[in-house]
Each structure stands twice: as C-alpha cells, then as structure tokens.
Amino acid sequence: MKTERTTVNRLPERGRYDRETLYAILDEAPICTVAFVREGTPVAIPTIHARVDDQLYLHGSTASTMLSSLAAGAEACVTATILDGLVVARSVFHHSMNYRSAIVLGRARDVADDDEKRNAMRAVVEHVLAGRWAEARKPNRREIAATRIVAIPIAEASSKVRTGPPIDDEEDLALPIWAGVVPTRLTPSAPVPATKAIALPASVRNLV
Amino acid sequence: MKTERTTVNRLPERGRYDRETLYAILDEAPICTVAFVREGTPVAIPTIHARVDDQLYLHGSTASTMLSSLAAGAEACVTATILDGLVVARSVFHHSMNYRSAIVLGRARDVADDDEKRNAMRAVVEHVLAGRWAEARKPNRREIAATRIVAIPIAEASSKVRTGPPIDDEEDLALPIWAGVVPTRLTPSAPVPATKAIALPASVRNLV
C-alpha cells in the first residue's frame, strides 16, 4: 500500500502502512472526503463510504457529477479522519490534536452488476448503522438503477495517527500551566422518531 | 461567493450562499480537509484551520509540503463538515445524514508579517479551545519563524446543509418500520491531565 505518493512526509513517525490500522479507520469514520481534479481545479466533497475487503465503495445518485467524474476515470484521493482528542500543551506552539486519518489514492471502477450494487448499498447502510439492512425496506430495481456505485481498490494508501499527551519543551515543564488531553468522540443522543407507536429497532438501540 | 464552481449541483435545495451560514460552519468544525493538485494528482489532507473575518488561515511547519504547495500558488479546495445526525428511513434507499458542510476555493497568500502570523496562531488555538491563548505560553520568535501560515481569501465558497426527518416514499409511510433521526455531536469527555496539582483552566472547564 505504501508508495512514494502515500508516504507520510510530515511527522513520519505518525505514518502507518498496515491494512489493519487503515481498515479500522475507514470502518469507524462515518464519512470521508473525496478529492479529484475537475478541469484543473481540485474538488473535495464529503460523502458516505463503505469498505468491503479491499474495495472502497462510494455511492450516490446517477446525477452526481462527483461519481460520474470518478466513473469516467478521474483519480480520487479519499481521506477519512477521526478526531480523538484535543492536545492541550503548556505552550501555544505545542497544542495539537489526537487523530487517526486514512488516505486512499486510486481510480474508481463503475459498478454495473446489480448484485454487487446491492451488496455495496448494504455495506453502506450497515457501515453507518449496523443491523439496519435487515430492518429496512430493501432497494427495489428502480432504486438500484437510480444509484451509482463506484469502487476504488485499496492498493495505494496510508494512515496517520497521533496519540498520547502533549509534548512540551523541557524548559516549559515547570510552568504553572495545565496541560493534558481532552478526549473527543462523535456521540449519538436520544433518537427523534418520525413514526408513532413503533418501538426503537435493535440497530438504533445498539447505537445509543 | 457563489460562482459556477461553487454552485451546489446535486440536491441544489441544500445549497446556501450566505456568509453567516458559511462562517458558522467554518467556525464550529474543529478541522477541515485541504485538497490541492500535486503533479496532476489530487491530494487531500486533514488539518486545523481558523477564520478571521474573510480570511481562512492554515498553519503548520515550514517543512509541510502541503503548505509550501499552497504558498507556491497551488489552488486549494477546503472543505469542513459537521455531522449532525443519522437519518434513518423506512427504506434503505432514503437513509441519509444531517450535516453542514462548507467549501472554499482559492489560492493562498503566504503570510510573512510576524504580527499577522501571531494573530493567526492565536486564532487557530482559540478556534479549537476558546480562552486558551491567554492561559498558555505564547509563541516566541523561534516558534513563529518555524511556523508557516497561509491565508485563503473567502471569496469563492458555498455551504450545503441537510436538516430534518427522513423523507420516505408515500407508499412506504404505512410500513411497520421505525424511522427518525439519531442526532450526533462531537463530545468532549473527562480531561486527562499531564500535570499534577494544577487546577483545570477555564478554557477546558468551559469546554467539558
């Protein structure tokens, strides 16, 4: 997965090149940002993704210009970032964040097969809310036809991870200034039902 | 701010083109993703940002290749996304997310003036943790020299916002399937001190 283009240049000690770390980040991050070049200009768009083995799926409407650009062969740079905490140092200079980020570079394949499309749609909904596929009304032929799915092979990729406390300069350690980490997490809160008299499903119960 | 390149094509009813919405998203999102083109390839990197009036500041080490590419004139596409909830529909097809995203396109100016650099460093730390500048040890000349700051004018930009409940097809409304929204929020938890016998500062107390 490590290539010259996916080697972490800045703070190389934070670079990770194993699939386990990469897959864990891609699977935990609810959304990613897809960057590509359109008429010489960089375009970056947030979207939902899902990973199945070494394939990264993106989905959307057949009217999506992002997906049609990728399907037409534009190279994609997909990043996913999970914020794990604010790193509060004694000096302004050493403030930082704890995070895990993943980057995947590649060209997408337009998925034409209905079974693979259905499996990708399942992976996307399960990625966001595990167990939801079994509960919801499945996609019909019209909906599958209206959905574009592209697959990016996870071949050229890397991760970057910062963990742990702030690292202040030696001469600042005795300053009477609090330092530490404030952990952060994307947290779900009480569901807001759009239906009456229907109990919370297992997928939502397990999440909250 | 609205140009052809920043007009929301897909689901245009979600597009917003006022500065109030855009600034609120940029100010609330703790991080952004900066996309640019390097040797024909899209590159997207998560980083911290801060807004001061109509300037979007990015900062990092003078060794950052991302910042040196931008300072050398590469066009940037900066996106920031806040996830507000999972939209759980009766049908798989209508599952969605509530979100607020901002996109800023532009070319950066390399900030050379020490006062503007110091102000930008202050804006960055205050953006992440309000009140921290007054508490921490301020940047010295060596640290300011080691920091590269670039400023992107917020001139070409847009926002995209989804709010509210799932929108299912009419014929699915009577299905015995729960639907609704699970709100999500990036939440701080109990601080982990790196110092002993120093009380939590106001900035961290106000956050958690």
Chai-1 contact restraints between the chains, C-beta under 6 A:
chainA,res_idxA,chainB,res_idxB,connection_type,confidence,min_distance_angstrom,max_distance_angstrom,comment,restraint_id
A,N9,B,T65,contact,1.0,0.0,6.0,A-B,restraint_1
A,R10,B,S64,contact,1.0,0.0,6.0,A-B,restraint_2
A,T33,B,T33,contact,1.0,0.0,6.0,A-B,restraint_3
A,T33,B,A44,contact,1.0,0.0,6.0,A-B,restraint_4
A,T33,B,T79,contact,1.0,0.0,6.0,A-B,restraint_5
A,A35,B,A35,contact,1.0,0.0,6.0,A-B,restraint_6
A,A35,B,P42,contact,1.0,0.0,6.0,A-B,restraint_7
A,A35,B,A44,contact,1.0,0.0,6.0,A-B,restraint_8
A,F36,B,P42,contact,1.0,0.0,6.0,A-B,restraint_9
A,V37,B,V37,contact,1.0,0.0,6.0,A-B,restraint_10
A,V37,B,P42,contact,1.0,0.0,6.0,A-B,restraint_11
A,T41,B,E75,contact,1.0,0.0,6.0,A-B,restraint_12
A,P42,B,A35,contact,1.0,0.0,6.0,A-B,restraint_13
A,P42,B,F36,contact,1.0,0.0,6.0,A-B,restraint_14
A,P42,B,V37,contact,1.0,0.0,6.0,A-B,restraint_15
A,P42,B,P42,contact,1.0,0.0,6.0,A-B,restraint_16
A,P42,B,C77,contact,1.0,0.0,6.0,A-B,restraint_17
A,V43,B,C77,contact,1.0,0.0,6.0,A-B,restraint_18
A,A44,B,T33,contact,1.0,0.0,6.0,A-B,restraint_19
A,A44,B,A35,contact,1.0,0.0,6.0,A-B,restraint_20
A,A44,B,A44,contact,1.0,0.0,6.0,A-B,restraint_21
A,A44,B,C77,contact,1.0,0.0,6.0,A-B,restraint_22
A,A44,B,T79,contact,1.0,0.0,6.0,A-B,restraint_23
A,P46,B,T81,contact,1.0,0.0,6.0,A-B,restraint_24
A,P46,B,S101,contact,1.0,0.0,6.0,A-B,restraint_25
A,S64,B,R10,contact,1.0,0.0,6.0,A-B,restraint_26
A,T65,B,N9,contact,1.0,0.0,6.0,A-B,restraint_27
A,E75,B,T41,contact,1.0,0.0,6.0,A-B,restraint_28
A,C77,B,P42,contact,1.0,0.0,6.0,A-B,restraint_29
A,C77,B,V43,contact,1.0,0.0,6.0,A-B,restraint_30
A,C77,B,A44,contact,1.0,0.0,6.0,A-B,restraint_31
A,T79,B,T33,contact,1.0,0.0,6.0,A-B,restraint_32
A,T79,B,A44,contact,1.0,0.0,6.0,A-B,restraint_33
A,T81,B,P46,contact,1.0,0.0,6.0,A-B,restraint_34
A,R90,B,R137,contact,1.0,0.0,6.0,A-B,restraint_35
A,S91,B,R137,contact,1.0,0.0,6.0,A-B,restraint_36
A,V92,B,V125,contact,1.0,0.0,6.0,A-B,restraint_37
A,V92,B,A136,contact,1.0,0.0,6.0,A-B,restraint_38
A,V92,B,K138,contact,1.0,0.0,6.0,A-B,restraint_39
A,V92,B,P139,contact,1.0,0.0,6.0,A-B,restraint_40
A,F93,B,P139,contact,1.0,0.0,6.0,A-B,restraint_41
A,F93,B,E143,contact,1.0,0.0,6.0,A-B,restraint_42
A,H95,B,V125,contact,1.0,0.0,6.0,A-B,restraint_43
A,S101,B,P46,contact,1.0,0.0,6.0,A-B,restraint_44
A,V125,B,V92,contact,1.0,0.0,6.0,A-B,restraint_45
A,V125,B,H95,contact,1.0,0.0,6.0,A-B,restraint_46
A,V128,B,L86,contact,1.0,0.0,6.0,A-B,restraint_47
A,A136,B,V92,contact,1.0,0.0,6.0,A-B,restraint_48
A,R137,B,R90,contact,1.0,0.0,6.0,A-B,restraint_49
A,R137,B,S91,contact,1.0,0.0,6.0,A-B,restraint_50
A,R137,B,D172,contact,1.0,0.0,6.0,A-B,restraint_51
A,K138,B,V92,contact,1.0,0.0,6.0,A-B,restraint_52
A,P139,B,V92,contact,1.0,0.0,6.0,A-B,restraint_53
A,P139,B,F93,contact,1.0,0.0,6.0,A-B,restraint_54
A,E143,B,F93,contact,1.0,0.0,6.0,A-B,restraint_55
A,P165,B,A194,contact,1.0,0.0,6.0,A-B,restraint_56
A,P166,B,A194,contact,1.0,0.0,6.0,A-B,restraint_57
A,D172,B,R137,contact,1.0,0.0,6.0,A-B,restraint_58
A,W178,B,T195,contact,1.0,0.0,6.0,A-B,restraint_59
A,W178,B,I198,contact,1.0,0.0,6.0,A-B,restraint_60
A,W178,B,P201,contact,1.0,0.0,6.0,A-B,restraint_61
A,A179,B,A194,contact,1.0,0.0,6.0,A-B,restraint_62
A,A179,B,T195,contact,1.0,0.0,6.0,A-B,restraint_63
A,G180,B,P191,contact,1.0,0.0,6.0,A-B,restraint_64
A,G180,B,V192,contact,1.0,0.0,6.0,A-B,restraint_65
A,G180,B,P193,contact,1.0,0.0,6.0,A-B,restraint_66
A,G180,B,A194,contact,1.0,0.0,6.0,A-B,restraint_67
A,V181,B,V192,contact,1.0,0.0,6.0,A-B,restraint_68
A,V182,B,P188,contact,1.0,0.0,6.0,A-B,restraint_69
A,V182,B,P191,contact,1.0,0.0,6.0,A-B,restraint_70
A,P183,B,S189,contact,1.0,0.0,6.0,A-B,restraint_71
A,T184,B,L186,contact,1.0,0.0,6.0,A-B,restraint_72
A,T184,B,P188,contact,1.0,0.0,6.0,A-B,restraint_73
A,R185,B,T187,contact,1.0,0.0,6.0,A-B,restraint_74
A,L186,B,T184,contact,1.0,0.0,6.0,A-B,restraint_75
A,L186,B,L186,contact,1.0,0.0,6.0,A-B,restraint_76
A,T187,B,R185,contact,1.0,0.0,6.0,A-B,restraint_77
A,T187,B,T187,contact,1.0,0.0,6.0,A-B,restraint_78
A,P188,B,V182,contact,1.0,0.0,6.0,A-B,restraint_79
A,P188,B,T184,contact,1.0,0.0,6.0,A-B,restraint_80
A,S189,B,P183,contact,1.0,0.0,6.0,A-B,restraint_81
A,P191,B,G180,contact,1.0,0.0,6.0,A-B,restraint_82
A,P191,B,V182,contact,1.0,0.0,6.0,A-B,restraint_83
A,V192,B,G180,contact,1.0,0.0,6.0,A-B,restraint_84
A,V192,B,V181,contact,1.0,0.0,6.0,A-B,restraint_85
A,P193,B,G180,contact,1.0,0.0,6.0,A-B,restraint_86
A,A194,B,P165,contact,1.0,0.0,6.0,A-B,restraint_87
A,A194,B,P166,contact,1.0,0.0,6.0,A-B,restraint_88
A,A194,B,A179,contact,1.0,0.0,6.0,A-B,restraint_89
A,A194,B,G180,contact,1.0,0.0,6.0,A-B,restraint_90
A,T195,B,W178,contact,1.0,0.0,6.0,A-B,restraint_91
A,T195,B,A179,contact,1.0,0.0,6.0,A-B,restraint_92
A,I198,B,W178,contact,1.0,0.0,6.0,A-B,restraint_93
A,P201,B,W178,contact,1.0,0.0,6.0,A-B,restraint_94
